[in-house]
Amino acid sequence: MLLTLFALLAGPVHAQDFFVEVGPVVELPTGGNWVRALPDEGGWMLGLATGVGYGLLPLKPTGDGPSDWTVEEAERNWQVQQDDLADHNLKRCPDGTWLHVATGQTTSTDDSAWWFRHDKRWNLIASGVVELDNAQRHHSDPSVMCSALGEGVLFGPRASDSGDAVFFEIGASGDAVVGPTVSKEPVPTGGALFTDVFTNEIHRLGVDGPAGNLVHVVYDQDWNELDRWMENPLPEPYFVYWPQGHMQLGDYWILGILGNTDRNGGGNDRRPFLVVYDRDWNAVAIEEVNAPGAGRPWIARRGSLLLMTFDNGLTPTLVGFELNLAAFGVDGADPDTGVNPEAFTGNPNGDSESGDSGTAAEDDKDGCGCASGGGGGLLAMLVGAIGAVRRRQSGHPE
């Protein structure tokens, strides 16, 4: 009855409306973690970390399917070689450069962080310190933002400590500068920080525990909190875990996250999910990826191809999604998160039935800025979202 009511009120929404094809889970023949598929001017690169730094390998097509990709270890090019690094995150910036934040150890575990900036061709053009030798700050799994509203990284105090989270502002050179402070919760570790390029709002994602509800906080461009709510879009018995992958695409948002059956974040029964939200943050479709044990999810897009990457131990893994761009209200040249919205040719407000027109610059074809599966079994699920129940109006979803 609920699905019938939803169809009468809003019309049916199906995962296949958004996804033309979902490829199998593919383990890549190399080793590393913090796996990132990174679109650039020439195609796709694969970023991944090892104990001696962070490197890139060209992703090479092996067929016509969305998951038909491989790498050759001999082609690894080290972007950063520093053996005290542990965790990484990369974001594409509006000018086409890439902001890379890495955390690690100076005196004790997780007490330091550094930043690196790469140009469009992945040349290292600048670097500096974010913070050194501060054991009171939790630096791991950095939440990085690079947009017109700010370039930097959000770190909070350790879970057992009081205090606020701090956004460290990163410039073109020199060390990072302590910037705005916001509430500690949700802890930035393993979360996400990004900008709505159409409203000039900052969005922060986290979890209300090691695993649990997705916590969503919205700030204005001066970091004043505007809204906050919690939800769990995943089917039972999964709790949200590691909500790191994100993308703004036309009329919708896409999140690449993990679901974990253990509320404490432990165990090995966690797997990736791709969740599509409308502009009011109602979940409208979910795609479950059959890859138990996955970690560190990420998503990126080039044209109609979205690649989701993650790792399982030290096995880099990906799954490709061929998108129905018309369902998202965009064409292949439209930008993703962090890109100047003036290049957008579609209709972000959803108040027109007309299709897309026009083109954008070649650079705007890049995706958002910036592991083990035993087969390609994926489950497409319809997520009912009646606007009166979940829609943001003057506050959070009811």
HELIX and SHEET records of a PDB file:
HELIX    1   1 LEU A    2  ALA A   10  1                                   9    
HELIX    2   2 ALA A   15  PHE A   18  1                                   4    
HELIX    3   3 GLU A   73  GLU A   75  5                                   3    
HELIX    4   4 LEU A  325  PHE A  328  1                                   4    
HELIX    5   5 PRO A  341  ALA A  343  5                                   3    
HELIX    6   6 GLU A  362  LYS A  365  5                                   4    
HELIX    7   7 GLY A  387  ARG A  390  1                                   4    
SHEET    1   A 3 PHE A  19  VAL A  22  0                                        
SHEET    2   A 3 THR A 315  LEU A 323 -1                                        
SHEET    3   A 3 VAL A  26  GLU A  27 -1                                        
SHEET    1   B 4 PHE A  19  VAL A  22  0                                        
SHEET    2   B 4 THR A 315  LEU A 323 -1                                        
SHEET    3   B 4 LEU A 305  ASN A 312 -1                                        
SHEET    4   B 4 GLY A 295  ARG A 302 -1                                        
SHEET    1   C 4 ASN A  33  ASP A  40  0                                        
SHEET    2   C 4 GLY A  43  THR A  50 -1                                        
SHEET    3   C 4 GLY A  53  PRO A  58 -1                                        
SHEET    4   C 4 ASN A  77  GLN A  81 -1                                        
SHEET    1   D 2 LYS A  60  PRO A  61  0                                        
SHEET    2   D 2 TRP A  69  THR A  70 -1                                        
SHEET    1   E 4 LEU A  85  ARG A  92  0                                        
SHEET    2   E 4 TRP A  98  GLY A 104 -1                                        
SHEET    3   E 4 SER A 112  HIS A 118 -1                                        
SHEET    4   E 4 LEU A 124  GLU A 131 -1                                        
SHEET    1   F 4 ARG A 137  SER A 147  0                                        
SHEET    2   F 4 GLY A 150  PRO A 157 -1                                        
SHEET    3   F 4 ALA A 165  GLU A 169 -1                                        
SHEET    4   F 4 VAL A 177  VAL A 182 -1                                        
SHEET    1   G 4 ALA A 192  ASP A 196  0                                        
SHEET    2   G 4 GLU A 201  VAL A 207 -1                                        
SHEET    3   G 4 LEU A 214  TYR A 219 -1                                        
SHEET    4   G 4 GLU A 225  GLU A 231 -1                                        
SHEET    1   H 5 PHE A 239  LEU A 249  0                                        
SHEET    2   H 5 TYR A 252  ASN A 260 -1                                        
SHEET    3   H 5 ARG A 270  ASP A 278 -1                                        
SHEET    4   H 5 ALA A 283  VAL A 289 -1                                        
SHEET    5   H 5 LEU A 378  LEU A 382 -1                                        
END                                                                             
